[in-house]
Amino acid sequence: MNFPCGPLDSIQLIALILFGLLTLQCLLGIGLGIGFLLQPPLYSTVINLNSAFNKQAYFSIYARYSYSVDNR
């Protein structure tokens, strides 16, 4: 492959691919870190919404639908 800086040999190509994968992994790690930082506020928001409607909602990744129970 010819680039303006000269031909790209296989070692440089492998280095570029590895650098791209490392950058992608770093961005994924940053995204997961931000997600874990945001998890407690989101969880408390769900609890606040549940108490506002006087219901307790149950969410499950295994259930096909979520249901709520009245606490009266």
C-alpha positions in Angstrom: 0.0 0.0 0.0 1.4 3.4 -1.0 0.8 6.4 1.2 2.1 10.0 0.9 4.7 9.2 3.6 5.9 6.2 1.6 5.1 2.5 1.3 3.5 0.8 4.4 5.1 -2.5 5.2 3.4 -5.3 7.1 5.0 -4.4 10.5 3.6 -0.9 10.3 0.2 -2.2 9.3 0.1 -4.6 12.2 1.2 -1.7 14.5 -1.6 0.5 13.2 -4.2 -2.3 13.6 -3.0 -2.9 17.2 -3.1 0.8 18.0 -6.6 1.0 16.6 -7.8 -1.9 18.7 -6.1 -0.5 21.8 -7.8 2.9 21.2 -11.2 1.2 20.8 -10.6 -0.8 24.0 -9.6 2.4 25.9 -12.8 4.2 24.7 -14.9 1.2 25.7 -13.3 1.2 29.2 -13.9 4.9 29.6 -17.5 4.4 28.6 -17.9 1.6 31.1 -16.3 3.7 33.8 -18.7 6.6 33.1 -21.6 4.1 33.2 -20.6 2.8 36.6 -20.3 6.3 37.9 -23.8 7.1 36.7 -25.3 4.0 38.0 -26.2 5.1 41.6 -27.9 8.4 40.5 -29.9 6.4 37.9 -30.8 3.8 40.5 -32.0 6.4 43.0 -34.0 8.1 40.2 -35.8 4.8 39.7 -36.5 4.5 43.4 -37.7 8.1 43.6 -40.1 7.4 40.7 -41.4 4.3 42.4 -42.1 6.2 45.6 -43.7 9.0 43.7 -46.2 6.7 42.1 -46.6 4.6 45.4 -45.7 1.5 43.5 -42.7 -0.8 43.5 -41.5 -1.8 40.1 -39.5 -4.9 39.4 -37.2 -5.0 36.4 -35.5 -8.2 35.2 -33.4 -8.9 32.2 -35.0 -12.4 32.1 -38.6 -11.3 32.2 -40.3 -10.5 29.0 -42.2 -7.7 30.6 -41.9 -5.6 33.7 -44.7 -5.5 36.2 -45.4 -3.3 39.2 -47.1 -4.1 42.5 -49.3 -1.8 44.5 -48.2 -1.2 48.1 -51.6 -0.2 49.5 
